Amino acid sequence: MNPAIDAPTIEYGTLAPLLIVFGAAIIGVLVEAFAPRYLRKSIHVPLTLLSLAGAFALVLVQVLRGQVPTAPSAMGALAVDGPSLFLWGVILVLSFVCVLLVNDEGHFVASAASVPGSADEEGAEAVDNGSGHTEVYPLVLFAVGGMLLFPAANDLLMMFVALEVMSLPLYLLCGLARRRRLLSQEASMKYFLLGAFSSAFFLYGTAMVYGFAGTVSLPGINHALSAGSGLDPLLLIGLSMLGVGLLFKIGAAPFQAWKPDVYQGAPTPITALMASGTLVAAVGAVLRVFWVGLGNLDWDWRPVIWVIAALTMIVGSVLAITQTEIKRMLAYSSVAHAGFLLVGVMATFGTAEQNAVSLKAILFYLAVYGVTTVGAFAVVTLIRDPGGEAGHLSRWAGLGKRAPMLAGTFAFFLLAFAGIPLTSGFFGKYAVFAAAVDSGTQPGDPIGGWMVGLVVVGVIASAVAAFFYVRVIVLMFFSEPAADGPAIAVPSMGTVAVIAVSLLVTVGVGLYPESVLGIANDAASSLFIR
């Protein structure tokens, strides 16, 4: 007689935000299959925005009712704790405003299957009325669903599934730019090939760690580490490969080569989504693996992360100076910020309360950086040349005289990236650096003295980064505009809303950071760790 199979226990209420996003994505696929072309966009836009808003509302309901779970969900596969809910809220807000940018006409090609420059593509553009290529909406929803799943995964196989669900739609979306088609397709191919290699590293690392621990569960791996010597070759090889897969996603050096090419070639709304939402999800996954799964091995991985963090800050800041294209400059800026976040990841040695301080700083940094990033890319979409967006920095000369409000807004976002006081970026960097310095003073930490050195590297990298931010500001306000300068596109209501909200948050958090810091502190106190 066969033994009875127990039915799985699924906490549908806890996982409702995830289910709404994935459900809306599946409905979007059905709309593409059965709805007539002229109706698709009118269905997709409200469906996408309402699903993201509804998922965010359910996250708020769980938090406000005090219904934060105290144990993993879905048979231990997902950890919907305080940090997960905080990251979900941030990702959903960032995705919502990015969809407002996606909704603007002119960003996506009318027919992706047509050869660039061919008669087929010209014919598709001639008849395109803004309703073509509406599959971007379900693709965005699938990517967002993967972003939500990635930092909440409580075992390595679930994390790999989330990684692929997040990445595969982005590979496609990067190749759908309406202008500079070959550059967009090149970006998509590079992202796909390098992303596939990084995913293979992650999966092979998972197999190695399973060979050591006999489980892919992060708490189970942590338990196996506490019971063993921690020097098993399978474990060390697996740890290295997991690190390659995760650090690729955040763009840490030396795995950052894909970022400038992909950011430049992708449609700018998709670049904004990757630079904000993907980074938030990937850093959350890094915390989940290194703090929860490998917490008992921190003496082994922290020296490596120290080197990678320092290298990432230096590479991002120095190479950004050499860039003459605005999106490539922002890409290297994103690399430098990934290094600043890794400084917070390093600050993990101490009591649970001390680790919560570090986690609070990281969550705060992710929230404020993501909002500022979306606002900056929204401004980029409005500076146009006949061939598309005016990417070369020389085309931004004198922008402050032609469009002072737009240039002033972009300048403020750049100052926030630089960490100038009275902006949200200043408090983000201060929180991360302060947590790292505090971690370095804890007794018994064998590499505590290195933390102060890492913060010094971070401060120097911030000073270097301030140079190329200020260079753009000087170019906009202290240079004469060219006679054939770029046009300033009339922004849609969605783009105006994105820029306005991003500016208000950047200014508001810069003046009153306590509100967001308080929410991040409450979230950080309930991480399922050790």
C-alpha positions as CSV (number, residue, x, y, z in Angstrom):
1,M,0.0,0.0,0.0
2,N,1.4,3.4,-1.0
3,P,1.9,5.9,1.8
4,A,-0.4,8.9,1.7
5,I,1.1,12.1,0.2
6,D,0.6,15.1,2.3
7,A,-0.8,18.1,0.5
8,P,1.5,21.1,0.4
9,T,0.7,24.1,2.7
10,I,0.6,27.4,0.9
11,E,0.0,30.6,2.7
12,Y,-2.0,32.3,0.0
13,G,-2.7,35.5,2.0
14,T,1.0,36.0,2.7
15,L,2.0,35.4,-1.0
16,A,-0.9,37.4,-2.4
17,P,1.3,40.2,-3.8
18,L,3.3,37.7,-5.7
19,L,0.2,35.9,-7.0
20,I,-1.4,39.1,-8.2
21,V,1.6,40.1,-10.2
22,F,2.1,36.7,-11.8
23,G,-1.7,36.4,-12.4
24,A,-1.8,39.7,-14.2
25,A,1.2,38.7,-16.3
26,I,-0.6,35.5,-17.4
27,I,-3.8,37.4,-18.2
28,G,-1.6,39.8,-20.2
29,V,-0.4,36.8,-22.3
30,L,-4.0,35.8,-22.9
31,V,-4.8,39.4,-24.0
32,E,-2.0,39.2,-26.5
33,A,-3.3,35.9,-27.8
34,F,-7.0,36.8,-28.1
35,A,-7.7,40.5,-28.0
36,P,-7.6,42.5,-31.3
37,R,-4.5,44.7,-31.7
38,Y,-6.3,48.0,-31.4
39,L,-7.7,47.1,-27.9
40,R,-4.6,45.5,-26.4
41,K,-2.9,48.7,-25.0
42,S,-6.2,49.9,-23.5
43,I,-6.4,46.6,-21.6
44,H,-2.7,46.2,-20.8
45,V,-2.1,49.6,-19.2
46,P,-4.8,49.5,-16.5
47,L,-4.2,45.8,-15.9
48,T,-0.5,46.4,-15.3
49,L,-0.9,49.5,-13.1
50,L,-3.8,48.1,-11.1
51,S,-2.0,44.8,-10.4
52,L,1.1,46.6,-9.2
53,A,-0.9,49.0,-7.1
54,G,-3.0,46.1,-5.7
55,A,0.1,44.1,-4.8
56,F,1.6,47.1,-3.0
57,A,-1.7,47.6,-1.1
58,L,-1.6,44.0,0.1
59,V,2.0,44.5,1.3
60,L,0.8,47.6,3.2
61,V,-2.1,45.6,4.7
62,Q,0.2,42.9,6.0
63,V,2.5,45.4,7.6
64,L,-0.1,47.7,9.1
65,R,-2.0,44.8,10.6
66,G,1.1,43.4,12.1
67,Q,0.8,40.2,10.0
68,V,4.5,39.9,9.2
69,P,5.1,36.1,9.2
70,T,7.4,34.7,11.8
71,A,8.3,31.5,9.9
72,P,9.0,30.7,6.2
73,S,6.1,30.2,3.8
74,A,5.2,27.7,1.1
75,M,6.7,24.7,2.8
76,G,9.9,26.7,3.7
77,A,10.6,27.8,0.1
78,L,10.0,31.5,0.7
79,A,10.9,33.8,3.6
80,V,8.4,36.6,3.6
81,D,9.9,38.4,6.6
82,G,10.2,42.2,7.3
83,P,13.1,42.8,4.8
84,S,11.2,40.9,2.1
85,L,8.1,43.0,2.6
86,F,10.1,46.2,2.6
87,L,11.9,45.2,-0.7
88,W,8.6,44.1,-2.2
89,G,7.1,47.5,-1.4
90,V,10.1,49.3,-2.9
91,I,10.2,47.1,-6.1
92,L,6.4,47.6,-6.6
93,V,6.6,51.4,-6.3
94,L,9.6,51.5,-8.7
95,S,8.0,49.2,-11.1
96,F,4.8,51.3,-11.1
97,V,6.6,54.5,-12.0
98,C,8.7,52.7,-14.6
99,V,5.5,51.4,-16.3
100,L,4.4,55.1,-16.6
101,L,7.5,55.6,-18.6
102,V,6.9,52.5,-20.6
103,N,3.5,53.8,-21.5
104,D,4.9,56.8,-23.4
105,E,5.0,56.3,-27.1
106,G,8.2,56.2,-29.1
107,H,10.4,54.0,-26.9
108,F,9.7,50.6,-28.4
109,V,10.0,49.3,-31.9
110,A,6.9,48.7,-34.0
111,S,8.0,45.3,-35.2
112,A,10.9,43.5,-33.4
113,A,11.0,40.7,-35.9
114,S,11.8,43.1,-38.8
115,V,15.4,43.6,-39.9
116,P,16.7,47.0,-38.7
117,G,16.4,49.5,-41.6
118,S,14.4,47.2,-43.8
119,A,11.3,48.1,-45.7
120,D,9.3,45.8,-43.4
121,E,10.4,47.9,-40.4
122,E,9.6,51.2,-42.1
123,G,6.2,49.9,-43.1
124,A,5.5,48.8,-39.5
125,E,6.5,52.2,-38.2
126,A,4.4,53.9,-40.8
127,V,1.2,52.2,-39.6
128,D,2.1,52.1,-35.9
129,N,-0.2,54.2,-33.8
130,G,1.3,53.4,-30.5
131,S,-0.7,50.2,-30.1
132,G,2.0,47.9,-31.5
133,H,4.3,45.7,-29.5
134,T,2.1,45.7,-26.4
135,E,3.7,42.4,-25.2
136,V,6.1,44.6,-23.3
137,Y,3.5,44.9,-20.5
138,P,3.2,41.2,-19.6
139,L,7.0,40.9,-20.0
140,V,7.5,43.7,-17.5
141,L,5.1,42.0,-15.1
142,F,6.9,38.7,-15.3
143,A,10.2,40.5,-14.7
144,V,8.7,42.3,-11.7
145,G,7.4,39.0,-10.4
146,G,10.9,37.5,-10.6
147,M,12.2,40.6,-8.8
148,L,9.7,40.0,-5.9
149,L,10.6,36.3,-5.7
150,F,14.3,36.7,-5.9
151,P,15.0,38.3,-2.4
152,A,12.3,36.2,-0.7
153,A,13.6,32.8,-1.9
154,N,14.6,30.6,1.1
155,D,16.4,27.9,-0.9
156,L,18.8,28.0,-3.7
157,L,16.6,26.3,-6.3
158,M,13.8,28.7,-5.7
159,M,16.3,31.5,-6.0
160,F,17.5,30.1,-9.4
161,V,13.9,30.0,-10.7
162,A,13.4,33.6,-9.6
163,L,16.6,34.6,-11.2
164,E,15.5,33.2,-14.6
165,V,11.9,34.5,-14.3
166,M,13.4,38.0,-13.7
167,S,16.1,37.8,-16.3
168,L,14.5,36.2,-19.4
169,P,11.9,39.0,-20.0
170,L,14.6,41.6,-19.5
171,Y,16.8,40.0,-22.2
172,L,13.9,40.5,-24.6
173,L,13.0,43.9,-23.5
174,C,16.5,45.2,-23.9
175,G,16.4,44.5,-27.7
176,L,13.1,46.4,-28.4
177,A,14.4,50.0,-28.6
178,R,12.7,51.9,-31.4
179,R,15.8,53.9,-32.3
180,R,19.4,52.7,-32.7
181,R,18.1,49.2,-33.5
182,L,21.5,47.5,-33.9
183,L,22.8,48.9,-30.7
184,S,19.7,47.7,-28.9
185,Q,19.9,44.2,-30.4
186,E,23.6,44.1,-29.5
187,A,22.8,45.0,-25.9
188,S,20.1,42.3,-25.7
189,M,22.5,39.7,-27.1
190,K,25.4,40.7,-24.7
191,Y,23.0,40.6,-21.7
192,F,21.6,37.3,-22.7
193,L,25.0,35.6,-23.2
194,L,26.6,37.0,-20.1
195,G,23.5,36.4,-18.1
196,A,23.3,32.8,-19.2
197,F,26.9,32.3,-18.1
198,S,26.2,33.8,-14.7
199,S,23.1,31.7,-14.3
200,A,25.1,28.6,-15.1
201,F,27.7,29.6,-12.4
202,F,24.9,30.0,-9.9
203,L,23.3,26.6,-10.7
204,Y,26.6,24.8,-10.6
205,G,27.4,26.5,-7.3
206,T,24.0,25.3,-6.0
207,A,25.0,21.7,-6.9
208,M,28.3,22.0,-5.1
209,V,26.8,23.5,-2.0
210,Y,24.2,20.7,-2.0
211,G,27.0,18.2,-2.2
212,F,28.4,19.6,1.0
213,A,25.2,20.3,3.0
214,G,22.8,17.7,1.6
215,T,20.2,20.4,1.2
216,V,19.5,23.6,-0.8
217,S,17.6,25.2,2.0
218,L,19.4,28.3,3.3
219,P,18.7,27.6,7.0
220,G,19.8,24.0,6.3
221,I,23.1,25.1,4.8
222,N,23.7,27.4,7.7
223,H,23.0,24.5,10.1
224,A,25.5,22.3,8.2
225,L,28.1,25.0,8.4
226,S,27.7,25.2,12.2
227,A,28.2,21.5,12.5
228,G,31.1,21.2,10.1
229,S,34.6,22.6,9.7
230,G,33.6,24.9,6.9
231,L,36.7,24.1,4.8
232,D,35.2,21.4,2.5
233,P,36.3,22.0,-1.2
234,L,32.7,21.5,-2.4
235,L,31.6,24.3,-0.2
236,L,34.3,26.7,-1.1
237,I,33.9,26.1,-4.9
238,G,30.1,26.3,-4.5
239,L,30.4,29.6,-2.6
240,S,32.6,31.1,-5.3
241,M,30.2,30.1,-8.0
242,L,27.2,31.4,-6.2
243,G,29.0,34.7,-5.6
244,V,29.7,35.0,-9.4
245,G,26.0,34.6,-10.2
246,L,24.8,37.0,-7.6
247,L,27.5,39.7,-8.0
248,F,26.9,39.7,-11.8
249,K,23.3,40.8,-11.2
250,I,24.3,43.8,-9.1
251,G,27.1,44.7,-11.5
252,A,30.0,44.4,-9.0
253,A,33.5,44.4,-10.4
254,P,34.9,42.5,-12.1
255,F,31.5,41.4,-13.4
256,Q,30.3,44.8,-14.4
257,A,31.2,44.8,-18.1
258,W,27.6,44.2,-19.3
259,K,26.2,47.2,-17.6
260,P,27.3,50.2,-19.7
261,D,26.5,48.4,-23.0
262,V,23.1,47.1,-21.9
263,Y,22.1,50.4,-20.2
264,Q,23.0,52.4,-23.3
265,G,21.3,50.1,-25.8
266,A,18.1,49.2,-24.0
267,P,15.0,51.4,-24.2
268,T,15.4,54.0,-21.4
269,P,12.3,52.9,-19.4
270,I,13.7,49.4,-19.3
271,T,17.1,50.8,-18.3
272,A,15.3,52.6,-15.4
273,L,13.6,49.4,-14.4
274,M,16.9,47.4,-14.4
275,A,18.9,50.1,-12.7
276,S,16.4,50.4,-9.8
277,G,14.2,47.3,-9.4
278,T,16.8,44.7,-10.5
279,L,19.4,46.1,-8.2
280,V,17.0,46.1,-5.3
281,A,16.1,42.5,-5.9
282,A,19.7,41.3,-6.5
283,V,21.0,43.0,-3.3
284,G,18.2,41.4,-1.4
285,A,19.2,38.0,-2.7
286,V,22.9,38.7,-1.8
287,L,21.8,39.4,1.7
288,R,19.6,36.3,1.8
289,V,22.5,34.0,0.7
290,F,25.4,35.5,2.5
291,W,23.7,36.5,5.8
292,V,21.2,33.6,6.1
293,G,22.8,30.7,4.3
294,L,26.5,31.4,4.8
295,G,26.3,33.3,8.1
296,N,28.5,30.8,9.9
297,L,31.2,31.2,7.2
298,D,31.5,35.0,7.3
299,W,35.2,34.8,8.2
300,D,35.8,33.1,4.8
301,W,33.7,35.2,2.5
302,R,34.1,38.7,4.1
303,P,37.7,39.2,2.9
304,V,36.7,38.4,-0.6
305,I,33.7,40.8,-0.5
306,W,36.0,43.4,1.0
307,V,38.2,43.3,-2.1
308,I,35.2,43.2,-4.5
309,A,33.5,46.1,-2.8
310,A,36.7,48.2,-2.9
311,L,37.3,47.3,-6.6
312,T,33.7,48.0,-7.5
313,M,33.7,51.5,-6.0
314,I,37.0,52.4,-7.6
315,V,36.1,50.9,-11.1
316,G,32.7,52.5,-11.1
317,S,33.9,56.0,-10.1
318,V,37.1,56.1,-12.2
319,L,35.6,54.7,-15.4
320,A,32.6,57.0,-15.2
321,I,34.9,60.0,-15.6
322,T,35.9,58.8,-19.1
323,Q,32.4,58.4,-20.4
324,T,30.9,60.8,-22.9
325,E,27.4,59.2,-23.1
326,I,24.9,60.0,-20.4
327,K,23.5,56.5,-20.0
328,R,26.9,54.9,-19.9
329,M,27.9,57.4,-17.3
330,L,24.9,56.5,-15.2
331,A,25.7,52.8,-15.7
332,Y,29.1,53.2,-14.2
333,S,27.5,55.3,-11.5
334,S,25.3,52.3,-10.7
335,V,28.4,50.2,-10.5
336,A,29.9,52.5,-7.9
337,H,26.7,52.4,-5.9
338,A,26.7,48.6,-6.0
339,G,30.1,48.9,-4.3
340,F,28.7,51.2,-1.6
341,L,26.0,48.7,-0.9
342,L,28.5,45.9,-0.6
343,V,30.1,47.9,2.2
344,G,26.9,47.5,4.1
345,V,26.8,43.7,3.3
346,M,30.3,43.5,4.9
347,A,29.0,44.9,8.2
348,T,27.6,41.7,9.5
349,F,29.8,40.7,12.4
350,G,28.1,41.3,15.8
351,T,24.9,40.7,17.6
352,A,21.5,40.5,16.0
353,E,20.8,44.1,17.0
354,Q,24.0,45.3,15.4
355,N,23.3,43.3,12.2
356,A,19.8,44.9,12.1
357,V,21.5,48.4,12.1
358,S,23.5,47.3,9.0
359,L,20.4,45.9,7.3
360,K,18.4,49.0,8.0
361,A,21.1,51.1,6.3
362,I,21.1,48.8,3.2
363,L,17.3,48.9,2.9
364,F,17.2,52.7,3.3
365,Y,19.9,53.0,0.6
366,L,18.1,50.8,-1.8
367,A,14.9,52.7,-1.4
368,V,16.2,56.2,-1.9
369,Y,18.7,55.3,-4.6
370,G,16.0,53.5,-6.6
371,V,13.7,56.4,-6.6
372,T,16.4,58.9,-7.6
373,T,17.6,56.6,-10.4
374,V,14.1,56.4,-12.0
375,G,13.8,60.1,-11.9
376,A,17.2,60.6,-13.6
377,F,16.3,58.3,-16.4
378,A,12.9,59.9,-16.8
379,V,14.7,63.2,-17.5
380,V,17.0,61.4,-20.1
381,T,13.9,60.4,-22.1
382,L,13.0,64.0,-22.7
383,I,16.2,65.2,-24.3
384,R,15.8,64.3,-28.0
385,D,17.8,64.3,-31.2
386,P,16.3,63.5,-34.6
387,G,17.8,60.0,-34.2
388,G,16.4,59.4,-30.7
389,E,17.5,60.4,-27.3
390,A,20.5,62.9,-27.1
391,G,22.9,60.6,-25.3
392,H,26.2,62.4,-26.0
393,L,27.2,64.8,-23.2
394,S,28.1,67.5,-25.7
395,R,24.4,67.7,-26.6
396,W,23.5,68.6,-23.0
397,A,25.6,71.8,-23.2
398,G,23.6,74.8,-22.3
399,L,20.5,72.8,-21.3
400,G,20.2,75.0,-18.2
401,K,19.5,78.0,-20.4
402,R,17.1,76.3,-22.7
403,A,15.1,74.3,-20.1
404,P,16.1,75.5,-16.6
405,M,13.6,73.5,-14.6
406,L,14.4,70.3,-16.3
407,A,18.2,70.8,-16.0
408,G,17.8,71.9,-12.4
409,T,15.8,68.7,-11.6
410,F,18.5,66.5,-13.3
411,A,21.2,68.4,-11.4
412,F,19.5,67.7,-8.1
413,F,19.3,64.0,-8.9
414,L,23.1,64.0,-9.8
415,L,23.8,65.8,-6.4
416,A,21.8,63.1,-4.7
417,F,23.9,60.4,-6.4
418,A,27.0,62.2,-5.2
419,G,25.8,62.2,-1.6
420,I,25.6,65.9,-1.1
421,P,23.9,67.0,2.2
422,L,20.2,67.8,2.2
423,T,19.6,65.0,-0.4
424,S,18.5,61.5,0.2
425,G,21.7,60.1,-1.2
426,F,23.7,61.8,1.6
427,F,21.8,59.9,4.3
428,G,22.0,56.7,2.4
429,K,25.8,56.8,2.2
430,Y,26.1,58.0,5.7
431,A,23.9,55.2,7.1
432,V,25.9,52.5,5.2
433,F,29.3,53.9,6.1
434,A,28.3,54.4,9.8
435,A,27.2,50.8,10.1
436,A,30.4,49.6,8.6
437,V,32.6,51.7,11.0
438,D,30.5,50.5,13.9
439,S,30.9,46.9,12.8
440,G,34.7,47.4,12.5
441,T,34.9,48.4,16.2
442,Q,33.3,45.2,17.5
443,P,35.6,43.1,19.7
444,G,36.6,39.7,18.4
445,D,36.1,40.5,14.7
446,P,39.3,39.3,13.0
447,I,38.9,41.7,10.0
448,G,37.2,44.6,11.9
449,G,40.1,46.9,11.3
450,W,39.7,46.5,7.6
451,M,36.2,48.0,7.7
452,V,37.5,51.5,8.5
453,G,39.9,51.1,5.5
454,L,36.9,50.1,3.3
455,V,35.0,53.2,4.4
456,V,38.0,55.3,3.5
457,V,38.0,53.8,0.1
458,G,34.3,54.5,-0.2
459,V,34.7,58.2,0.8
460,I,37.5,58.7,-1.7
461,A,35.4,57.0,-4.4
462,S,32.5,59.3,-3.5
463,A,34.8,62.3,-4.0
464,V,35.9,61.0,-7.4
465,A,32.3,60.3,-8.4
466,A,31.3,63.9,-7.4
467,F,33.7,65.1,-10.1
468,F,31.8,63.6,-13.0
469,Y,28.4,64.5,-11.6
470,V,29.5,68.2,-11.2
471,R,31.0,68.1,-14.7
472,V,27.6,67.4,-16.1
473,I,26.1,70.2,-14.0
474,V,28.7,72.7,-15.2
475,L,28.2,71.6,-18.8
476,M,24.4,72.2,-18.5
477,F,24.6,75.6,-16.8
478,F,27.9,77.2,-17.7
479,S,28.2,76.3,-21.4
480,E,26.5,78.0,-24.4
481,P,23.8,75.9,-26.1
482,A,24.5,74.8,-29.6
483,A,22.4,76.3,-32.4
484,D,21.4,72.8,-33.4
485,G,20.9,71.6,-29.9
486,P,18.5,68.8,-29.0
487,A,14.8,69.3,-28.7
488,I,13.0,69.1,-25.3
489,A,10.1,66.6,-25.8
490,V,6.8,67.6,-24.4
491,P,6.4,65.2,-21.4
492,S,3.3,63.1,-20.9
493,M,1.4,63.2,-17.7
494,G,3.0,59.9,-16.7
495,T,6.6,61.3,-17.2
496,V,5.7,64.5,-15.3
497,A,4.4,62.4,-12.4
498,V,7.5,60.2,-12.4
499,I,9.9,63.2,-12.3
500,A,7.8,65.0,-9.7
501,V,7.5,62.1,-7.3
502,S,11.2,61.2,-7.6
503,L,12.1,64.8,-6.9
504,L,9.8,65.1,-3.9
505,V,11.1,61.9,-2.4
506,T,14.7,62.9,-3.0
507,V,14.1,66.3,-1.4
508,G,11.8,65.1,1.3
509,V,13.9,62.2,2.5
510,G,17.0,64.5,2.4
511,L,15.2,66.9,4.8
512,Y,13.4,64.3,6.9
513,P,15.0,60.9,6.7
514,E,13.6,59.6,9.9
515,S,10.3,58.4,8.3
516,V,12.0,56.0,5.9
517,L,14.7,55.1,8.3
518,G,12.0,54.1,10.9
519,I,10.2,51.9,8.4
520,A,13.5,50.3,7.4
521,N,14.4,49.7,11.0
522,D,11.1,48.0,11.7
523,A,11.7,45.8,8.7
524,A,15.3,44.9,9.5
525,S,14.3,43.6,13.0
526,S,12.5,40.5,11.6
527,L,15.0,38.9,9.2
528,F,14.9,35.1,9.4
529,I,18.6,34.6,10.2
530,R,20.6,31.9,11.9
